[in-house]
């Protein structure tokens, strides 16, 4: 399996698309081990046949539908009313909007791109540096890594056999904490660069209430999602289908902003997004078979425990490893490949699988804003028309804010488990 992993990284460094790098390295493993190629085909197909995994394309479609129905615009208006009196007000809007959008987009890269297109022109108009705008819009997008229905959490829960309902509930504390830390970092940085508030004082409660009422259909979505899953009315997959129906209902009946043309465009965009993920899922099944066949989990666990058996120290090593992986591989790929390897190792030293899921998805999603393969970093910099070096330079307070959230989860795991234990019971 080591040879297959080496082949994977070689192709990755040569610029080959991640999906094909995984597929070729998995195929090489079968050749090295002289295994029947029929198993390769079976594993490719069976990975996509999971009922739980069906939630991913459904939530992708739901997110695209909601973006096309006017929900995003209303959420942005609400975020602006709530934060317009703060330093770096448009940057603060980005932090709040990402939190509100967590239950809509489920993708950090999609969220970052959307916010750059919507908020970027206004930031430039108010004199914000392009690199600063790209940094806050990109890093605030990391909030969706934990706010349900995060795609990463669905993959982690499915592959690691962890309750997706508990993962969804656990995501709220680190997600909201990340919003707060990023807003503090935004205020600190904006004061330094002289980005003054858009409003002289906080919006009156009457205005906030009016805008919240206008956004009620968007705000209801994550609440309905949690309630439906918690009380067993729907599985995570069925709630994805419900989300699609909900988005269509809001867009056609309530807001009346979805036309046939916009619906067809949304469906085409969703097919493209789902196709990419489906190919990665297929090939990762082959790669994952090699991990199990060579018992790589046990080998890695023994190697890590040989270094240290201290829970915090071992978790620190794994976090550094995940951060490095995030710099070179996509979040989906890391979750598929490393979850079955690292989760048992962490459980062996007493780390709760739900807590580790939160830490893992935050760390690997962090990679979308770090070079050399940071998709969100390149996307936001390109949209804002600046160099990635400028984005990284302006973004250091925001990077620090995300790291502090990870540190919090390491030392205060009970805080992460508070909501899932409250809703589902301890150890349920």
C-alpha positions in Angstrom: 0.0 0.0 0.0 3.0 2.3 0.6 3.9 2.1 -3.0 0.3 3.0 -4.1 0.4 6.0 -1.8 3.7 7.1 -3.2 2.2 6.8 -6.8 -0.8 8.9 -5.6 1.4 11.7 -4.4 3.6 11.7 -7.5 0.6 12.1 -9.8 -0.8 14.7 -7.5 2.4 16.8 -7.6 2.5 16.4 -11.4 -0.9 18.1 -11.5 -3.2 15.2 -12.4 -6.8 15.6 -11.2 -7.2 14.1 -7.7 -9.9 11.6 -8.7 -7.6 10.0 -11.4 -4.6 10.1 -9.0 -6.6 8.1 -6.6 -7.9 5.7 -9.3 -4.5 5.0 -10.8 -2.8 4.4 -7.5 -5.6 2.1 -6.4 -5.3 0.2 -9.7 -1.6 0.0 -9.1 -2.2 -1.6 -5.7 -4.3 -4.4 -7.3 -1.5 -5.0 -9.8 1.2 -5.1 -7.1 -0.8 -7.6 -5.0 -2.0 -9.6 -8.0 -5.6 -9.3 -6.9 -8.6 -10.0 -9.1 -9.6 -6.9 -11.1 -13.3 -7.9 -10.6 -12.9 -6.8 -6.9 -11.6 -3.4 -8.2 -14.8 -2.9 -10.2 -17.0 -4.1 -7.4 -15.4 -1.7 -4.9 -15.7 1.2 -7.3 -19.4 0.6 -7.7 -20.3 -0.4 -4.1 -18.9 2.9 -2.7 -21.5 4.9 -4.4 -24.4 2.5 -3.5 -24.6 3.7 0.2 -28.0 5.0 1.1 -26.5 7.5 3.5 -24.0 8.8 0.9 -27.1 9.7 -1.3 -27.5 12.7 1.1 -24.5 14.4 -0.6 -25.9 15.0 -4.1 -29.3 15.8 -2.5 -27.8 18.5 -0.3 -25.7 19.8 -3.2 -28.9 20.2 -5.3 -30.7 21.8 -2.3 -28.0 24.3 -1.8 -27.9 25.3 -5.5 -31.7 25.6 -5.5 -31.7 27.8 -2.4 -29.0 30.1 -4.0 -31.3 30.5 -7.0 -34.5 31.3 -5.0 -33.5 34.6 -3.3 -32.7 33.0 0.0 -29.0 34.0 -0.1 -29.9 37.6 -0.8 -32.2 37.8 2.2 -29.7 36.2 4.4 -27.1 38.7 3.3 -29.5 41.6 4.1 -30.1 40.1 7.6 -26.3 39.8 8.2 -25.8 43.4 7.1 -28.4 44.7 9.5 -26.9 42.7 12.4 -23.2 43.8 11.8 -23.4 47.1 10.0 -22.3 49.1 13.1 -19.0 47.1 13.5 -15.5 47.9 12.2 -15.0 46.2 8.9 -18.7 45.9 8.6 -18.8 44.2 5.2 -16.2 41.6 6.5 -18.4 41.1 9.5 -21.3 40.4 7.1 -19.2 37.7 5.5 -18.7 35.9 8.9 -22.4 36.0 9.8 -23.6 35.2 6.3 -21.3 32.1 6.2 -22.9 30.9 9.5 -26.4 31.5 8.1 -25.4 29.8 4.8 -24.0 26.7 6.6 -27.3 25.0 6.3 -27.7 26.0 2.7 -24.5 25.5 0.8 -22.6 22.9 2.8 -19.4 23.7 0.8 -16.6 26.0 2.0 -15.4 26.7 -1.5 -18.9 27.4 -2.9 -19.6 29.7 0.0 -16.3 31.6 -0.4 -16.8 32.1 -4.1 -20.4 33.2 -3.6 -19.5 35.7 -0.9 -16.6 37.2 -3.0 -19.0 37.7 -5.9 -21.7 39.3 -3.7 -19.7 41.2 -1.1 -16.4 41.8 -3.1 -17.6 44.8 -5.1 -19.0 46.5 -2.0 -15.7 45.9 -0.1 -13.7 47.5 -3.0 -16.2 50.4 -3.1 -15.5 51.1 0.6 -11.8 51.0 0.1 -11.0 47.5 1.5 -7.8 46.0 0.2 -8.4 43.2 -2.4 -6.3 40.7 -0.4 -8.1 41.5 2.8 -11.5 41.0 1.1 -10.4 37.7 -0.4 -9.0 36.5 2.9 -12.1 37.1 5.1 -14.5 35.8 2.4 -12.5 32.7 2.0 -11.7 31.9 5.7 -15.3 32.7 6.8 -16.4 30.0 4.4 -14.7 27.4 6.7 -17.6 27.8 9.1 -19.7 25.6 6.8 -17.3 22.7 7.6 -19.2 22.2 10.9 -22.6 24.0 10.5 -25.0 21.3 9.3 -25.5 19.9 6.7 -21.8 19.8 6.1 -20.8 17.5 3.3 -17.7 16.6 5.2 -19.6 15.5 8.3 -21.9 13.3 6.2 -18.9 11.6 4.6 -17.1 11.2 8.0 -20.2 9.8 9.6 -20.9 7.4 6.8 -17.3 6.1 6.4 -16.6 6.1 10.2 -20.0 4.7 11.2 -20.6 7.7 13.5 -24.2 9.1 14.1 -24.7 11.9 11.6 -27.4 13.3 13.8 -24.9 13.7 16.7 -22.3 15.2 14.3 -24.8 17.7 13.1 -25.7 18.8 16.6 -22.0 18.9 17.7 -21.2 21.2 14.7 -23.1 24.2 16.2 -20.7 25.0 19.0 -17.4 25.1 17.0 -19.3 26.7 14.1 -20.7 29.6 16.2 -17.4 29.9 18.0 -15.5 30.2 14.7 -17.9 32.9 13.7 -17.2 34.8 17.0 -13.4 34.4 16.7 -13.4 35.5 13.0 -15.6 38.5 13.9 -13.1 39.5 16.6 -10.2 39.1 14.2 -12.1 41.0 11.6 -12.7 43.9 14.0 -9.0 43.9 15.1 -7.7 43.9 11.5 -10.3 46.5 10.3 -9.3 48.9 13.0 -5.7 48.5 12.0 -6.4 49.3 8.4 -9.0 51.9 9.1 -12.1 50.1 7.7 -14.8 52.0 9.5 -18.4 50.8 10.2 -21.1 51.3 7.6 -23.6 52.4 10.2 -23.0 54.8 13.1 -25.0 52.7 15.5 -26.7 49.4 15.8 -29.8 48.9 13.8 -33.1 49.3 15.8 -34.8 46.1 17.0 -37.8 46.9 14.7 -35.6 46.9 11.6 -33.8 43.7 12.7 -37.2 42.0 13.4 -38.5 43.1 10.0 -35.5 41.7 8.1 -35.6 38.4 10.2 -39.3 38.0 9.3 -38.4 38.4 5.6 -35.7 35.7 6.0 -37.8 33.4 8.1 -38.0 30.6 5.4 -34.2 30.5 5.2 -33.8 30.5 9.0 -36.3 27.7 9.4 -34.4 25.3 7.2 -31.6 24.2 9.6 -34.0 24.1 12.5 -36.4 21.8 10.6 -33.4 19.7 9.5 -32.3 19.0 13.1 -35.8 18.3 14.3 -36.7 15.9 11.5 -33.5 13.9 12.1 -33.6 14.0 15.9 -37.1 12.6 16.2 -36.6 9.9 13.6 -39.1 11.4 11.2 -36.4 11.3 8.5 -32.9 9.9 8.0 -30.1 12.3 6.9 -30.6 11.1 3.3 -34.4 11.6 3.4 -33.9 15.1 4.9 -31.7 15.9 1.9 -34.7 15.0 -0.4 -36.9 17.2 1.9 -34.4 20.0 1.5 -34.8 19.9 -2.3 -38.6 20.0 -2.0 -38.4 22.7 0.6 -36.2 24.9 -1.7 -38.5 24.4 -4.7 -41.5 25.3 -2.5 -39.9 28.5 -1.2 -38.6 29.5 -4.7 -41.8 28.8 -6.6 -44.6 29.4 -4.1 -43.3 31.8 -1.4 -40.7 34.1 -3.1 -41.7 33.3 -6.7 -38.2 34.0 -7.9 -37.4 30.7 -9.6 -38.2 30.5 -13.3 -37.9 27.5 -15.6 -34.6 28.9 -16.9 -33.1 29.3 -13.5 -34.3 25.8 -12.5 -32.7 24.2 -15.5 -29.4 26.1 -14.9 -29.4 25.0 -11.3 -30.0 21.4 -12.3 -27.1 21.5 -14.8 -24.7 23.1 -12.2 -25.7 20.4 -9.7 -25.1 17.6 -12.1 -21.5 18.9 -12.7 -20.9 19.2 -8.9 -22.2 15.8 -8.2 -20.3 14.1 -11.0 -17.0 15.3 -9.7 -17.8 14.0 -6.2 -19.2 10.7 -7.5 -15.9 10.0 -9.5 -13.9 10.6 -6.4 -16.2 8.4 -4.3 -15.8 5.5 -6.8 -12.0 5.6 -6.9 -11.6 6.1 -3.2 -13.4 2.8 -2.6 -10.6 1.1 -4.4 -8.0 3.0 -2.4 -9.8 2.3 0.8 -9.8 -1.5 0.1 -6.0 -1.4 -0.1 -5.9 0.3 3.3 -8.0 -2.5 4.9 -6.2 -5.3 3.0 -2.7 -4.2 4.2 -4.1 -3.4 7.7 -2.6 0.1 7.5 -4.8 1.3 10.4 -3.1 -1.0 12.9 0.4 -0.2 11.5 -0.2 3.5 11.8 -1.8 3.2 15.3 1.2 1.3 16.6 3.6 3.8 15.0 1.8 6.8 16.6 1.4 5.2 20.0 5.1 4.3 19.9 5.8 8.0 19.6 3.5 8.9 22.5 0.5 7.5 24.3 -0.5 10.9 25.7 -4.0 11.8 24.3 -3.2 15.6 23.8 0.2 15.0 22.3 -1.1 12.3 19.9 -4.0 14.5 18.9 -1.6 17.3 18.2 0.5 15.1 15.9 -2.7 14.0 14.0 -3.8 17.6 13.7 -0.5 18.6 12.2 -0.8 15.7 9.8 -4.3 16.7 8.8 -3.3 20.3 8.2 -0.5 19.1 5.9 -2.8 16.8 4.1 -5.3 19.6 3.6 -2.6 21.6 1.8 -2.3 19.0 -0.9 -5.6 17.1 -1.1 -9.3 18.0 -1.3 -11.5 17.7 1.8 -13.7 15.0 0.3 -10.7 12.8 -0.5 -9.1 13.2 2.9 -12.3 12.3 4.7 -12.8 9.2 2.6 -9.3 7.9 2.8 -8.2 8.9 6.4 -11.4 8.5 8.4 -11.1 4.7 8.6 -7.4 5.0 9.4 -7.4 7.7 12.0 -10.7 7.3 13.8 -9.8 3.9 15.4 -6.4 5.4 16.5 -8.0 8.3 18.2 -10.6 6.1 19.9 -7.9 3.9 21.3 -6.5 6.9 23.3 -9.9 8.1 24.5 -10.9 10.7 21.9 -14.6 10.8 21.2 -15.4 10.0 17.5 -17.8 13.0 17.3 -15.2 15.4 18.7 -12.5 14.0 16.4 -14.9 14.4 13.5 -15.3 18.1 14.3 -11.5 18.6 14.6 -10.8 16.6 11.5 -13.2 18.4 9.3 -12.1 21.8 10.5 -8.4 21.0 9.9 -8.8 19.4 6.5 -11.2 22.2 5.3 -8.6 24.7 6.5 -6.5 23.4 3.6 -8.9 25.1 1.0 -7.3 28.4 2.1 -3.7 27.3 2.2 -1.2 26.9 -0.7 -0.2 25.0 -2.8 -3.6 23.4 -3.6 -6.0 25.7 -1.8 -9.0 25.8 -4.1 -10.8 28.5 -2.1 -7.6 30.5 -1.8 -7.1 30.5 -5.6 -10.9 31.1 -6.2 -11.2 34.1 -3.9 -7.9 35.7 -5.1 -9.0 35.3 -8.7 -12.4 36.8 -8.2 -11.0 39.7 -6.2 -8.1 40.2 -8.8 -5.2 39.9 -6.4 -2.2 37.6 -5.8 -2.5 34.7 -3.4 0.5 36.0 -1.5 -1.5 39.2 -0.8 -4.5 37.2 0.4 -2.3 35.1 2.8 -0.5 38.3 4.1 -3.8 40.0 5.0 -5.4 36.8 6.3 -3.1 35.9 9.2 -5.5 37.1 11.9 -8.3 35.0 10.4 -6.0 31.9 10.1 -5.2 32.3 13.8 -8.9 32.6 14.7 -9.6 29.2 13.0 -6.6 27.6 14.8 -7.9 28.8 18.1 -11.2 27.0 17.5 -9.3 23.8 16.9 -7.3 24.3 20.1 -10.6 24.9 22.0 -12.0 21.6 20.7 -8.9 19.7 21.8 -8.9 21.0 25.4 -12.7 21.4 25.9 -14.3 18.3 24.2 -17.2 18.3 26.6 -18.3 21.7 25.2 -18.4 20.1 21.7 -20.5 17.2 23.0 -22.9 19.4 25.1 -25.5 19.7 22.4 -25.5 16.1 21.1 -25.6 14.8 24.6 -28.4 17.2 25.4 -30.5 16.1 22.4 -29.5 12.4 22.0 -28.3 11.6 25.5 -24.8 10.7 26.7 -23.2 8.0 24.7 -26.4 7.5 22.5 
